[in-house]
Protein backbone atom coordinates (compact mmCIF):
# COMPACT_ATOMS: atom_id res chain seq x y z
CA UNK A 1 0.00 0.00 0.00
CA UNK A 2 1.42 3.38 -1.03
CA UNK A 3 0.12 6.42 0.78
CA UNK A 4 1.27 9.79 -0.59
CA UNK A 5 2.58 12.49 1.73
CA UNK A 6 -0.37 14.66 0.95
CA UNK A 7 -3.73 12.91 0.82
CA UNK A 8 -5.39 13.25 -2.56
CA UNK A 9 -8.42 15.44 -2.73
CA UNK A 10 -11.51 13.58 -3.91
CA UNK A 11 -14.66 15.14 -5.36
CA UNK A 12 -17.93 13.54 -4.34
CA UNK A 13 -21.07 13.29 -6.42
CA UNK A 14 -24.31 11.33 -6.34
CA UNK A 15 -24.77 8.14 -8.36
CA UNK A 16 -28.12 7.28 -6.82
CA UNK A 17 -29.77 6.74 -10.22
CA UNK A 18 -27.13 4.23 -11.35
CA UNK A 19 -25.97 2.23 -8.31
CA UNK A 20 -27.33 0.27 -5.36
CA UNK A 21 -25.79 -0.60 -2.02
CA UNK A 22 -28.08 -3.61 -1.49
CA UNK A 23 -28.00 -5.72 -4.64
CA UNK A 24 -28.98 -8.94 -2.84
CA UNK A 25 -32.17 -7.46 -1.43
CA UNK A 26 -33.97 -8.32 -4.67
CA UNK A 27 -33.73 -12.02 -3.74
CA UNK A 28 -35.69 -11.32 -0.56
CA UNK A 29 -38.59 -9.84 -2.56
CA UNK A 30 -38.53 -12.72 -5.04
CA UNK A 31 -38.62 -15.13 -2.10
CA UNK A 32 -41.50 -13.26 -0.44
CA UNK A 33 -43.46 -13.57 -3.69
CA UNK A 34 -42.70 -17.29 -4.09
CA UNK A 35 -43.78 -17.97 -0.50
CA UNK A 36 -47.08 -16.13 -1.05
CA UNK A 37 -46.19 -13.54 1.58
CA UNK A 38 -46.64 -10.51 -0.70
CA UNK A 39 -50.14 -11.63 -1.65
CA UNK A 40 -50.97 -12.35 1.99
CA UNK A 41 -49.91 -8.89 3.10
CA UNK A 42 -52.39 -7.34 0.68
CA UNK A 43 -55.20 -8.77 2.83
CA UNK A 44 -54.27 -6.51 5.76
CA UNK A 45 -57.09 -4.02 6.28
CA UNK A 46 -55.03 -1.21 7.82
CA UNK A 47 -56.38 2.10 6.57
CA UNK A 48 -54.18 4.35 4.47
CA UNK A 49 -54.35 7.86 3.16
CA UNK A 50 -55.70 8.37 -0.35
CA UNK A 51 -52.20 8.59 -1.79
CA UNK A 52 -50.57 6.45 0.88
CA UNK A 53 -48.11 3.61 0.49
CA UNK A 54 -49.66 0.14 -0.12
CA UNK A 55 -49.62 -2.00 2.99
CA UNK A 56 -47.44 -4.71 1.41
CA UNK A 57 -44.82 -2.06 0.56
CA UNK A 58 -45.02 -0.67 4.07
CA UNK A 59 -44.43 -4.04 5.77
CA UNK A 60 -41.75 -5.24 3.34
CA UNK A 61 -40.07 -1.83 3.49
CA UNK A 62 -39.72 -2.15 7.26
CA UNK A 63 -38.62 -5.78 6.89
CA UNK A 64 -35.96 -4.73 4.36
CA UNK A 65 -34.76 -2.11 6.81
CA UNK A 66 -34.17 -4.87 9.37
CA UNK A 67 -32.40 -7.12 6.88
CA UNK A 68 -29.86 -4.54 5.69
CA UNK A 69 -28.92 -3.51 9.25
CA UNK A 70 -31.40 -0.78 10.21
CA UNK A 71 -32.88 -1.04 13.68
CA UNK A 72 -34.86 2.20 13.97
CA UNK A 73 -37.40 4.18 12.02
CA UNK A 74 -34.84 6.85 11.14
CA UNK A 75 -32.80 4.20 9.28
CA UNK A 76 -35.60 3.98 6.69
CA UNK A 77 -34.21 7.15 5.13
CA UNK A 78 -31.27 5.12 3.76
CA UNK A 79 -33.60 2.91 1.71
CA UNK A 80 -35.65 5.92 0.62
CA UNK A 81 -32.51 7.47 -0.85
CA UNK A 82 -31.61 4.26 -2.69
CA UNK A 83 -33.42 4.87 -5.99
CA UNK A 84 -31.97 1.84 -7.79
CA UNK A 85 -32.57 -0.45 -4.80
CA UNK A 86 -36.26 0.44 -4.79
CA UNK A 87 -36.40 -0.12 -8.55
CA UNK A 88 -34.69 -3.49 -8.12
CA UNK A 89 -37.31 -4.43 -5.51
CA UNK A 90 -40.15 -3.96 -8.00
CA UNK A 91 -40.77 -0.27 -7.34
CA UNK A 92 -40.81 -0.59 -3.55
CA UNK A 93 -42.27 2.46 -1.84
CA UNK A 94 -40.46 3.09 1.45
CA UNK A 95 -42.22 5.30 4.01
CA UNK A 96 -40.53 8.29 5.57
CA UNK A 97 -39.55 7.71 9.22
CA UNK A 98 -42.27 9.97 10.63
CA UNK A 99 -44.88 8.50 8.26
CA UNK A 100 -43.87 4.97 9.30
CA UNK A 101 -44.36 5.85 12.96
CA UNK A 102 -47.80 7.29 12.22
CA UNK A 103 -48.78 4.23 10.18
CA UNK A 104 -47.70 1.86 12.96
CA UNK A 105 -49.96 3.73 15.37
CA UNK A 106 -52.96 3.01 13.13
CA UNK A 107 -52.70 -0.74 13.81
CA UNK A 108 -55.61 -1.89 15.95
CA UNK A 109 -55.77 -5.18 17.86
CA UNK A 110 -57.65 -6.72 14.93
CA UNK A 111 -54.87 -5.70 12.55
CA UNK A 112 -52.33 -7.22 14.95
CA UNK A 113 -54.18 -10.55 14.83
CA UNK A 114 -54.23 -10.36 11.02
CA UNK A 115 -50.49 -9.76 10.98
CA UNK A 116 -49.99 -12.68 13.40
CA UNK A 117 -51.86 -14.97 11.01
CA UNK A 118 -49.76 -13.80 8.07
CA UNK A 119 -46.51 -14.34 9.99
CA UNK A 120 -47.73 -17.78 11.10
CA UNK A 121 -48.72 -18.85 7.58
CA UNK A 122 -45.36 -17.71 6.22
CA UNK A 123 -43.54 -19.75 8.88
CA UNK A 124 -45.66 -22.82 8.06
CA UNK A 125 -44.97 -22.40 4.34
CA UNK A 126 -41.23 -22.23 4.98
CA UNK A 127 -41.33 -25.41 7.08
CA UNK A 128 -43.37 -27.18 4.39
CA UNK A 129 -40.93 -26.13 1.66
CA UNK A 130 -37.95 -27.26 3.73
CA UNK A 131 -39.58 -30.66 4.17
CA UNK A 132 -38.79 -33.26 6.78
CA UNK A 133 -40.99 -35.91 8.34
CA UNK A 134 -39.48 -36.12 11.82
CA UNK A 135 -40.91 -34.53 14.96
CA UNK A 136 -40.86 -30.75 15.07
CA UNK A 137 -39.26 -29.49 18.27
CA UNK A 138 -40.77 -26.16 19.33
CA UNK A 139 -38.88 -24.16 21.95
CA UNK A 140 -41.06 -21.66 23.80
CA UNK A 141 -39.68 -18.95 26.06
CA UNK A 142 -40.16 -15.38 27.19
CA UNK A 143 -37.57 -12.64 27.03
CA UNK A 144 -37.05 -9.19 28.51
CA UNK A 145 -36.87 -6.33 25.99
CA UNK A 146 -35.41 -3.47 28.01
CA UNK A 147 -36.62 0.06 27.29
CA UNK A 148 -35.61 3.44 28.67
CA UNK A 149 -37.94 6.24 29.63
CA UNK A 150 -41.38 6.21 31.19
CA UNK A 151 -43.69 7.01 28.27
CA UNK A 152 -43.99 3.62 26.55
CA UNK A 153 -47.31 1.89 27.17
CA UNK A 154 -46.93 -1.45 28.93
CA UNK A 155 -43.28 -0.94 29.90
CA UNK A 156 -43.00 -2.16 33.49
CA UNK A 157 -40.39 -3.59 35.81
CA UNK A 158 -40.04 -7.34 35.30
CA UNK A 159 -39.01 -10.07 37.71
CA UNK A 160 -35.41 -9.24 36.78
CA UNK A 161 -35.88 -5.66 38.02
CA UNK A 162 -35.49 -4.40 34.44
CA UNK A 163 -37.97 -1.97 32.92
CA UNK A 164 -39.30 -3.13 29.58
CA UNK A 165 -41.56 -5.61 27.81
CA UNK A 166 -41.83 -9.36 28.34
CA UNK A 167 -42.83 -10.99 25.00
CA UNK A 168 -43.40 -14.65 24.20
CA UNK A 169 -41.24 -16.21 21.47
CA UNK A 170 -41.50 -19.67 19.88
CA UNK A 171 -38.92 -21.17 17.51
CA UNK A 172 -38.76 -24.37 15.48
CA UNK A 173 -35.47 -25.64 16.88
CA UNK A 174 -34.19 -27.61 13.90
CA UNK A 175 -34.93 -24.93 11.28
CA UNK A 176 -34.55 -21.82 13.52
CA UNK A 177 -37.84 -20.47 12.14
CA UNK A 178 -39.84 -18.10 14.34
CA UNK A 179 -43.31 -19.62 14.79
CA UNK A 180 -44.81 -16.90 16.94
CA UNK A 181 -44.14 -13.67 18.82
CA UNK A 182 -46.49 -11.91 21.21
CA UNK A 183 -45.72 -8.65 23.01
CA UNK A 184 -46.69 -8.44 26.68
CA UNK A 185 -46.32 -5.89 29.46
CA UNK A 186 -43.11 -6.10 31.45
CA UNK A 187 -44.62 -7.25 34.76
CA UNK A 188 -46.35 -10.34 33.33
CA UNK A 189 -45.17 -13.72 34.62
CA UNK A 190 -43.63 -16.26 32.24
CA UNK A 191 -46.74 -18.47 32.05
CA UNK A 192 -49.34 -15.67 32.01
CA UNK A 193 -51.23 -16.07 28.73
CA UNK A 194 -49.10 -19.02 27.64
CA UNK A 195 -52.02 -21.25 26.64
CA UNK A 196 -53.60 -18.83 24.09
CA UNK A 197 -50.16 -18.18 22.66
CA UNK A 198 -49.37 -21.90 22.33
CA UNK A 199 -52.74 -22.51 20.65
CA UNK A 200 -51.76 -20.01 17.97
CA UNK A 201 -48.23 -21.41 17.61
CA UNK A 202 -49.65 -24.89 16.97
CA UNK A 203 -51.37 -23.58 13.84
CA UNK A 204 -48.00 -22.76 12.25
CA UNK A 205 -46.76 -26.35 12.21
CA UNK A 206 -47.22 -28.41 9.03
CA UNK A 207 -49.94 -31.03 9.64
CA UNK A 208 -47.65 -33.90 8.61
CA UNK A 209 -45.15 -33.19 11.40
CA UNK A 210 -45.72 -34.12 15.04
CA UNK A 211 -44.88 -31.35 17.50
CA UNK A 212 -42.87 -31.62 20.70
CA UNK A 213 -42.76 -28.65 23.07
CA UNK A 214 -39.75 -27.75 25.21
CA UNK A 215 -40.15 -25.10 27.90
CA UNK A 216 -38.34 -23.84 30.97
CA UNK A 217 -39.66 -23.72 34.53
CA UNK A 218 -41.63 -20.55 33.81
CA UNK A 219 -44.15 -22.76 31.94
CA UNK A 220 -44.37 -25.37 34.73
CA UNK A 221 -48.12 -24.85 35.08
CA UNK A 222 -51.29 -26.93 35.15
CA UNK A 223 -52.87 -25.10 32.20
CA UNK A 224 -49.89 -25.81 29.95
CA UNK A 225 -49.93 -29.52 30.88
CA UNK A 226 -53.67 -29.76 30.21
CA UNK A 227 -53.24 -28.22 26.75
CA UNK A 228 -50.50 -30.72 25.87
CA UNK A 229 -52.53 -33.70 27.13
CA UNK A 230 -55.71 -32.54 25.36
CA UNK A 231 -53.88 -31.98 22.04
CA UNK A 232 -51.80 -35.16 22.36
CA UNK A 233 -48.54 -33.20 22.28
CA UNK A 234 -45.20 -34.41 23.52
CA UNK A 235 -43.60 -32.06 26.02
CA UNK A 236 -40.63 -31.62 28.31
CA UNK A 237 -40.72 -28.86 30.91
CA UNK A 238 -38.11 -27.88 33.47
CA UNK A 239 -39.66 -28.71 36.85
CA UNK A 240 -39.52 -26.33 39.80
CA UNK A 241 -37.92 -27.82 42.91
CA UNK A 242 -40.95 -27.12 45.09
CA UNK A 243 -41.34 -27.91 48.79
CA UNK A 244 -43.10 -31.10 47.72
CA UNK A 245 -40.74 -32.23 44.96
CA UNK A 246 -37.39 -31.60 46.68
CA UNK A 247 -38.08 -33.97 49.64
CA UNK A 248 -39.22 -36.65 47.16
CA UNK A 249 -35.84 -36.39 45.39
CA UNK A 250 -33.88 -36.40 48.67
CA UNK A 251 -35.74 -39.54 49.79
CA UNK A 252 -34.45 -41.59 46.86
CA UNK A 253 -31.87 -44.24 47.79
CA UNK A 254 -28.34 -44.01 46.39
CA UNK A 255 -28.99 -47.15 44.38
CA UNK A 256 -31.60 -45.24 42.32
CA UNK A 257 -28.93 -43.03 40.77
CA UNK A 258 -27.04 -43.97 37.60
CA UNK A 259 -24.05 -42.38 35.90
CA UNK A 260 -24.97 -39.67 33.41
CA UNK A 261 -23.08 -40.66 30.23
CA UNK A 262 -22.30 -37.17 28.90
CA UNK A 263 -20.87 -35.47 31.98
CA UNK A 264 -18.23 -36.58 34.47
CA UNK A 265 -19.44 -37.09 38.07
CA UNK A 266 -23.04 -36.35 37.08
CA UNK A 267 -25.85 -38.83 37.83
CA UNK A 268 -29.48 -39.19 36.91
CA UNK A 269 -32.62 -40.96 38.03
CA UNK A 270 -36.30 -41.25 37.12
CA UNK A 271 -39.63 -41.74 38.92
CA UNK A 272 -43.32 -41.03 38.37
CA UNK A 273 -44.62 -37.74 39.72
CA UNK A 274 -47.87 -35.76 39.61
CA UNK A 275 -47.60 -32.04 40.47
CA UNK A 276 -50.48 -30.45 42.34
CA UNK A 277 -53.46 -29.83 40.07
CA UNK A 278 -52.04 -31.72 37.07
CA UNK A 279 -54.25 -34.23 35.29
CA UNK A 280 -52.00 -37.29 35.68
CA UNK A 281 -48.58 -38.63 36.56
CA UNK A 282 -45.68 -38.08 34.20
CA UNK A 283 -42.04 -39.08 34.03
CA UNK A 284 -39.85 -36.97 36.31
CA UNK A 285 -36.19 -37.04 35.24
CA UNK A 286 -33.57 -35.66 37.60
CA UNK A 287 -29.90 -34.94 36.95
CA UNK A 288 -27.56 -34.09 39.81
CA UNK A 289 -24.01 -32.77 39.73
CA UNK A 290 -21.68 -32.38 42.72
CA UNK A 291 -21.55 -28.98 44.41
CA UNK A 292 -18.15 -27.27 44.44
CA UNK A 293 -16.95 -24.18 46.29
CA UNK A 294 -13.52 -22.81 45.36
CA UNK A 295 -12.72 -26.09 43.55
CA UNK A 296 -13.51 -28.01 46.73
CA UNK A 297 -16.32 -30.54 46.52
CA UNK A 298 -18.93 -30.32 49.28
CA UNK A 299 -19.87 -33.86 50.23
CA UNK A 300 -23.59 -34.60 50.18
CA UNK A 301 -24.45 -31.37 48.35
CA UNK A 302 -25.67 -31.44 44.73
CA UNK A 303 -27.04 -29.17 42.04
CA UNK A 304 -30.30 -30.64 40.69
CA UNK A 305 -31.93 -30.28 37.29
CA UNK A 306 -35.45 -31.73 37.03
CA UNK A 307 -37.49 -32.32 33.87
CA UNK A 308 -41.09 -33.49 33.66
CA UNK A 309 -42.07 -35.12 30.37
CA UNK A 310 -44.44 -37.48 28.60
CA UNK A 311 -41.90 -38.45 25.93
CA UNK A 312 -40.77 -42.04 25.46
CA UNK A 313 -37.14 -43.07 25.37
CA UNK A 314 -34.08 -43.47 27.56
CA UNK A 315 -34.21 -41.07 30.48
CA UNK A 316 -30.61 -39.89 30.20
CA UNK A 317 -31.08 -39.14 26.49
CA UNK A 318 -34.24 -37.17 27.23
CA UNK A 319 -32.41 -35.07 29.81
CA UNK A 320 -29.73 -34.29 27.25
CA UNK A 321 -32.41 -33.53 24.64
CA UNK A 322 -34.15 -31.13 27.00
CA UNK A 323 -30.95 -29.33 27.98
CA UNK A 324 -30.19 -28.53 24.33
CA UNK A 325 -33.07 -26.03 24.52
CA UNK A 326 -30.41 -23.65 25.82
CA UNK A 327 -29.55 -23.11 22.15
CA UNK A 328 -32.75 -21.10 21.87
CA UNK A 329 -31.03 -18.30 23.76
CA UNK A 330 -28.82 -17.85 20.69
CA UNK A 331 -31.91 -17.56 18.48
CA UNK A 332 -33.43 -14.97 20.83
CA UNK A 333 -30.18 -13.00 20.89
CA UNK A 334 -30.04 -13.01 17.07
CA UNK A 335 -33.66 -11.86 16.86
CA UNK A 336 -33.37 -9.17 19.53
CA UNK A 337 -29.99 -7.66 18.74
CA UNK A 338 -28.72 -9.18 15.49
CA UNK A 339 -31.92 -8.17 13.71
CA UNK A 340 -32.81 -5.20 15.93
CA UNK A 341 -36.29 -6.33 16.99
CA UNK A 342 -35.73 -5.22 20.60
CA UNK A 343 -35.49 -1.53 19.62
CA UNK A 344 -39.22 -0.86 19.93
CA UNK A 345 -39.72 2.64 18.49
CA UNK A 346 -43.13 3.90 19.63
CA UNK A 347 -44.88 5.00 22.80
CA UNK A 348 -47.96 3.06 21.62
CA UNK A 349 -48.15 -0.58 22.75
CA UNK A 350 -49.92 -1.87 19.62
CA UNK A 351 -47.47 -0.03 17.35
CA UNK A 352 -44.59 -1.78 19.11
CA UNK A 353 -46.41 -5.11 18.78
CA UNK A 354 -46.74 -4.54 15.02
CA UNK A 355 -43.02 -3.65 14.88
CA UNK A 356 -42.22 -6.94 16.65
CA UNK A 357 -44.29 -8.98 14.19
CA UNK A 358 -42.76 -7.26 11.16
CA UNK A 359 -39.34 -8.03 12.63
CA UNK A 360 -40.50 -11.67 12.87
CA UNK A 361 -41.39 -11.62 9.16
CA UNK A 362 -37.94 -10.23 8.32
CA UNK A 363 -36.23 -12.85 10.50
CA UNK A 364 -38.10 -15.68 8.78
CA UNK A 365 -37.30 -14.31 5.32
CA UNK A 366 -33.62 -14.46 6.26
CA UNK A 367 -34.05 -18.03 7.53
CA UNK A 368 -35.93 -19.03 4.37
CA UNK A 369 -33.14 -17.54 2.27
CA UNK A 370 -30.61 -19.80 4.01
CA UNK A 371 -32.76 -22.95 4.16
CA UNK A 372 -34.14 -22.84 0.61
CA UNK A 373 -31.40 -21.15 -1.41
CA UNK A 374 -28.06 -21.85 0.29
CA UNK A 375 -26.16 -25.02 1.04
CA UNK A 376 -26.44 -26.91 4.32
CA UNK A 377 -23.08 -25.57 5.45
CA UNK A 378 -24.61 -22.03 5.43
CA UNK A 379 -27.74 -22.80 7.45
CA UNK A 380 -26.13 -21.74 10.73
CA UNK A 381 -24.83 -18.41 9.39
CA UNK A 382 -25.74 -15.34 11.43
CA UNK A 383 -27.61 -12.44 9.90
CA UNK A 384 -24.44 -10.34 10.04
CA UNK A 385 -22.81 -12.78 7.65
CA UNK A 386 -25.81 -12.76 5.30
CA UNK A 387 -25.56 -8.99 5.07
CA UNK A 388 -21.85 -9.07 4.31
CA UNK A 389 -21.99 -11.81 1.67
CA UNK A 390 -25.46 -11.38 0.15
CA UNK A 391 -27.67 -8.41 0.98
CA UNK A 392 -25.31 -5.42 1.36
CA UNK A 393 -23.41 -5.67 -1.90
CA UNK A 394 -22.82 -2.67 -4.13
CA UNK A 395 -23.71 -2.89 -7.81
CA UNK A 396 -24.30 -0.79 -10.92
CA UNK A 397 -27.67 -1.02 -12.67
CA UNK A 398 -27.19 -1.10 -16.46
CA UNK A 399 -29.73 -1.27 -19.26
CA UNK A 400 -28.46 -2.37 -22.67
CA UNK A 401 -30.90 -3.10 -25.45
CA UNK A 402 -33.68 -5.19 -23.92
CA UNK A 403 -31.52 -6.56 -21.13
CA UNK A 404 -31.02 -5.41 -17.56
CA UNK A 405 -27.59 -6.06 -16.05
CA UNK A 406 -26.56 -5.77 -12.41
CA UNK A 407 -22.78 -5.28 -12.37
CA UNK A 408 -21.75 -6.46 -8.89
CA UNK A 409 -18.82 -4.90 -7.06
CA UNK A 410 -17.45 -8.37 -6.30
CA UNK A 411 -15.48 -11.10 -8.05
CA UNK A 412 -16.57 -14.07 -10.18
CA UNK A 413 -17.37 -16.29 -7.19
CA UNK A 414 -20.06 -13.87 -6.01
CA UNK A 415 -21.47 -13.55 -9.51
CA UNK A 416 -21.71 -17.34 -9.84
CA UNK A 417 -23.41 -17.56 -6.44
CA UNK A 418 -25.97 -14.89 -7.41
CA UNK A 419 -26.74 -16.74 -10.66
CA UNK A 420 -27.22 -19.99 -8.75
CA UNK A 421 -29.60 -18.39 -6.23
CA UNK A 422 -31.63 -16.79 -9.03
CA UNK A 423 -32.05 -20.20 -10.69
CA UNK A 424 -33.15 -21.81 -7.41
CA UNK A 425 -35.67 -19.03 -6.83
CA UNK A 426 -37.19 -19.61 -10.27
CA UNK A 427 -37.57 -23.30 -9.43
CA UNK A 428 -39.41 -22.77 -6.12
NORVEN-V490792 format. One record per pair of residues at least 4 apart in sequence whose ideal C-beta (glycine too) atoms are under 7 Angstrom apart, sorted by sequence separation. I is the first residue (numbers start at 1). GAP is how many residues later the second one is. D is the distance in whole Angstrom. If there is no record, write none. Layout:
<<I:GAP:D> <I:GAP:D>>
This chain:
<<4:4:7> <15:4:5> <26:4:6> <27:4:6> <28:4:6> <29:4:7> <30:4:6> <31:4:6> <36:4:6> <37:4:6> <48:4:3> <53:4:5> <54:4:7> <55:4:6> <56:4:6> <57:4:6> <58:4:7> <59:4:6> <60:4:6> <61:4:7> <62:4:7> <63:4:6> <64:4:6> <66:4:6> <71:4:7> <76:4:6> <77:4:6> <78:4:7> <82:4:6> <83:4:6> <84:4:6> <85:4:6> <87:4:7> <95:4:4> <96:4:7> <97:4:7> <98:4:7> <99:4:6> <100:4:6> <101:4:7> <107:4:4> <109:4:7> <110:4:7> <111:4:6> <112:4:6> <113:4:7> <114:4:7> <115:4:6> <116:4:6> <117:4:6> <118:4:6> <119:4:7> <120:4:6> <121:4:6> <122:4:7> <123:4:7> <124:4:6> <125:4:6> <126:4:6> <157:4:6> <158:4:5> <184:4:5> <188:4:5> <193:4:6> <194:4:6> <195:4:6> <196:4:7> <197:4:6> <198:4:6> <205:4:6> <215:4:4> <222:4:6> <223:4:7> <224:4:7> <225:4:6> <226:4:6> <227:4:6> <241:4:6> <242:4:7> <244:4:7> <245:4:7> <246:4:6> <247:4:6> <252:4:4> <274:4:5> <292:4:6> <313:4:6> <314:4:7> <315:4:7> <316:4:7> <317:4:6> <318:4:6> <319:4:6> <320:4:7> <328:4:6> <329:4:6> <330:4:6> <331:4:6> <332:4:6> <333:4:6> <334:4:4> <335:4:5> <348:4:7> <349:4:6> <350:4:6> <351:4:7> <352:4:6> <353:4:7> <354:4:6> <355:4:6> <356:4:7> <357:4:7> <358:4:7> <359:4:6> <360:4:6> <361:4:6> <362:4:7> <363:4:7> <364:4:6> <365:4:6> <366:4:7> <367:4:6> <368:4:5> <369:4:5> <370:4:5> <374:4:4> <381:4:4> <383:4:6> <384:4:7> <385:4:6> <386:4:5> <387:4:5> <388:4:7> <410:4:4> <412:4:6> <413:4:6> <414:4:6> <415:4:7> <416:4:6> <417:4:6> <418:4:6> <419:4:7> <420:4:7> <421:4:6> <422:4:7> <423:4:7> <424:4:7> <32:5:4> <33:5:5> <48:5:7> <53:5:5> <65:5:4> <70:5:3> <86:5:7> <95:5:4> <107:5:6> <147:5:5> <157:5:7> <171:5:6> <172:5:4> <188:5:7> <219:5:5> <228:5:4> <241:5:5> <292:5:5> <293:5:6> <313:5:5> <333:5:7> <334:5:7> <336:5:6> <337:5:6> <346:5:4> <369:5:7> <381:5:6> <386:5:6> <387:5:5> <399:5:6> <400:5:6> <410:5:7> <32:6:5> <70:6:7> <79:6:6> <86:6:5> <157:6:5> <158:6:7> <171:6:7> <205:6:5> <239:6:6> <260:6:4> <274:6:6> <335:6:5> <336:6:4> <346:6:5> <408:6:6> <48:7:7> <156:7:7> <171:7:6> <172:7:6> <228:7:4> <260:7:6> <274:7:4> <290:7:5> <291:7:5> <311:7:6> <398:7:4> <408:7:6> <70:8:7> <86:8:6> <95:8:6> <147:8:5> <155:8:6> <158:8:5> <171:8:7> <259:8:6> <260:8:5> <273:8:6> <344:8:4> <370:8:6> <371:8:6> <46:9:5> <155:9:6> <170:9:4> <184:9:7> <202:9:7> <258:9:6> <272:9:5> <273:9:7> <309:9:6> <370:9:5> <397:9:6> <398:9:6> <65:10:6> <155:10:6> <170:10:4> <257:10:4> <258:10:6> <291:10:4> <345:10:6> <408:10:7> <44:11:5> <65:11:5> <154:11:6> <258:11:7> <272:11:7> <273:11:4> <291:11:6> <344:11:6> <370:11:6> <395:11:5> <396:11:4> <168:12:7> <169:12:5> <257:12:5> <272:12:7> <290:12:6> <291:12:6> <307:12:6> <395:12:6> <42:13:7> <168:13:7> <256:13:5> <270:13:6> <271:13:6> <289:13:6> <395:13:5> <41:14:6> <42:14:5> <65:14:6> <80:14:5> <144:14:5> <167:14:6> <168:14:4> <270:14:7> <288:14:4> <289:14:5> <395:14:6> <41:15:4> <61:15:7> <64:15:6> <79:15:5> <167:15:6> <182:15:5> <213:15:6> <270:15:5> <288:15:7> <307:15:5> <341:15:6> <393:15:6> <394:15:4> <80:16:7> <144:16:6> <146:16:5> <147:16:6> <167:16:5> <168:16:7> <288:16:5> <393:16:7> <146:17:7> <147:17:5> <167:17:6> <180:17:6> <220:17:5> <252:17:6> <268:17:7> <269:17:5> <366:17:6> <369:17:7> <393:17:6> <38:18:5> <41:18:5> <61:18:7> <76:18:6> <144:18:5> <146:18:4> <147:18:7> <165:18:6> <166:18:5> <219:18:6> <220:18:7> <268:18:6> <286:18:6> <287:18:5> <341:18:4> <76:19:6> <145:19:5> <165:19:7> <166:19:7> <220:19:6> <268:19:5> <77:20:6> <144:20:5> <145:20:4> <165:20:7> <166:20:5> <180:20:6> <213:20:6> <220:20:5> <286:20:5> <339:20:6> <366:20:6> <76:21:5> <165:21:5> <180:21:4> <217:21:4> <266:21:6> <267:21:5> <144:22:6> <145:22:6> <164:22:5> <166:22:5> <179:22:5> <211:22:6> <212:22:4> <213:22:5> <214:22:5> <215:22:5> <216:22:5> <217:22:7> <266:22:7> <284:22:6> <285:22:5> <74:23:5> <163:23:6> <212:23:7> <217:23:5> <266:23:5> <339:23:6> <73:24:4> <76:24:6> <142:24:6> <143:24:6> <180:24:7> <265:24:7> <284:24:5> <285:24:7> <339:24:5> <142:25:7> <179:25:4> <194:25:6> <248:25:7> <265:25:5> <142:26:6> <143:26:6> <263:26:7> <282:26:5> <283:26:5> <73:27:5> <191:27:6> <194:27:7> <260:27:6> <282:27:6> <283:27:7> <32:28:6> <73:28:6> <141:28:6> <158:28:5> <190:28:3> <191:28:5> <195:28:5> <245:28:7> <282:28:5> <335:28:6> <156:29:5> <157:29:6> <158:29:6> <168:29:5> <190:29:6> <195:29:7> <198:29:6> <202:29:7> <140:30:5> <156:30:4> <157:30:7> <191:30:4> <194:30:6> <285:30:5> <29:31:7> <61:31:6> <139:31:7> <154:31:4> <155:31:6> <156:31:4> <170:31:5> <60:32:7> <61:32:7> <138:32:6> <139:32:5> <154:32:7> <195:32:5> <287:32:5> <61:33:4> <191:33:7> <285:33:6> <61:34:6> <138:34:6> <139:34:5> <285:34:5> <57:35:6> <273:35:7> <28:36:7> <57:36:4> <136:36:6> <137:36:4> <58:37:6> <137:37:6> <249:37:6> <62:38:7> <25:39:6> <28:39:6> <54:39:7> <53:40:4> <138:41:6> <25:42:7> <53:42:5> <25:43:7> <338:44:6> <339:44:6> <58:45:6> <127:45:6> <130:45:6> <239:45:7> <270:45:4> <338:45:5> <22:46:5> <338:46:6> <268:47:6> <127:48:6> <142:48:5> <268:48:5> <334:48:6> <373:48:5> <334:49:6> <127:50:6> <229:50:6> <126:51:6> <268:51:6> <373:51:5> <373:52:7> <225:53:5> <226:53:6> <123:54:5> <225:54:7> <123:55:6> <222:55:4> <249:55:6> <261:55:6> <123:56:5> <222:56:6> <260:56:6> <372:56:7> <140:58:7> <262:58:6> <47:59:6> <22:60:7> <25:60:6> <29:60:5> <46:60:6> <120:60:7> <21:61:6> <29:61:6> <46:61:6> <245:61:7> <20:62:6> <26:62:5> <22:63:5> <25:63:7> <26:63:6> <138:63:7> <241:63:6> <20:64:4> <21:64:7> <25:64:6> <16:65:6> <19:65:6> <20:65:4> <46:65:5> <241:65:6> <17:66:5> <18:66:7> <45:66:7> <16:67:5> <17:67:7> <44:67:6> <239:67:4> <20:68:6> <239:68:6> <45:69:7> <136:69:6> <238:69:6> <239:69:5> <44:70:5> <44:71:7> <236:71:5> <237:71:5> <136:73:4> <138:73:6> <140:73:6> <236:73:4> <135:74:7> <136:74:7> <138:74:7> <235:74:6> <133:75:7> <135:75:5> <136:75:5> <137:75:5> <138:75:5> <139:75:5> <140:75:5> <141:75:6> <235:75:6> <236:75:6> <133:76:7> <142:76:6> <234:76:6> <41:77:6> <132:77:7> <135:77:5> <137:77:6> <234:77:5> <40:78:5> <128:78:5> <127:79:5> <140:79:7> <120:80:7> <124:80:5> <40:81:6> <123:81:5> <124:81:7> <124:82:6> <236:82:7> <120:83:6> <116:84:7> <120:84:4> <37:85:5> <236:86:4> <35:87:6> <36:89:6> <35:90:5> <35:91:7> <212:99:7> <214:108:6> <214:111:4> <173:155:7> <176:155:6> <171:157:6> <178:157:7> <171:160:5> <169:163:6> <183:169:6> <183:170:4> <183:173:5> <181:175:5> <181:176:6> <165:179:7> <181:179:5> <178:182:5> <178:185:5> <139:186:5> <178:186:6> <141:187:6> <177:187:6> <139:189:4> <143:189:5> <167:189:6> <177:190:5> <141:191:7> <145:191:7> <176:191:6> <175:192:7> <143:193:7> <153:194:6> <152:195:5> <153:195:6> <154:195:4> <151:196:5> <153:196:4> <175:196:6> <145:197:5> <147:197:6> <145:199:6> <112:238:6> <119:238:5> <126:238:6> <115:239:6> <122:239:6> <105:241:6> <109:241:6> <112:241:5> <116:241:6> <119:241:5> <123:241:6> <126:241:7> <130:241:5> <104:242:6> <108:242:7> <112:242:6> <115:242:5> <119:242:5> <122:242:6> <126:242:5> <130:242:7> <105:243:5> <107:243:5> <129:243:6> <101:244:7> <107:244:6> <101:245:6> <126:245:7> <105:246:5> <104:247:4> <107:247:4> <104:250:5> <104:251:6> <71:269:3> <70:270:7> <72:271:6> <71:272:5> <73:272:5> <66:273:5> <72:273:6> <66:274:6> <66:293:6> <63:295:6> <67:295:5> <62:296:5> <66:296:4> <63:298:5> <67:298:7> <59:299:6> <63:299:4> <67:299:6> <59:302:7> <63:302:6> <84:313:5> <69:318:6> <68:319:7> <68:323:6> <69:323:7> <67:324:6> <68:324:6> <32:333:6> <35:333:7> <31:334:6> <28:337:5> <31:337:6> <31:338:6> <28:341:7> <27:342:7> <24:366:4> <25:366:6> <24:367:4> <22:369:6> <24:369:5> <22:370:6> <23:370:5> <21:371:6> <23:371:7> <23:372:4> <21:373:6> <20:374:7> <19:375:6> <20:375:5> <19:376:7> <19:377:5> <20:377:6> <18:378:6> <19:378:7> <18:379:6> <23:383:6> <23:385:6> <34:391:6> <27:394:6> <31:394:6> <34:394:4> <30:395:5> <27:398:7>>
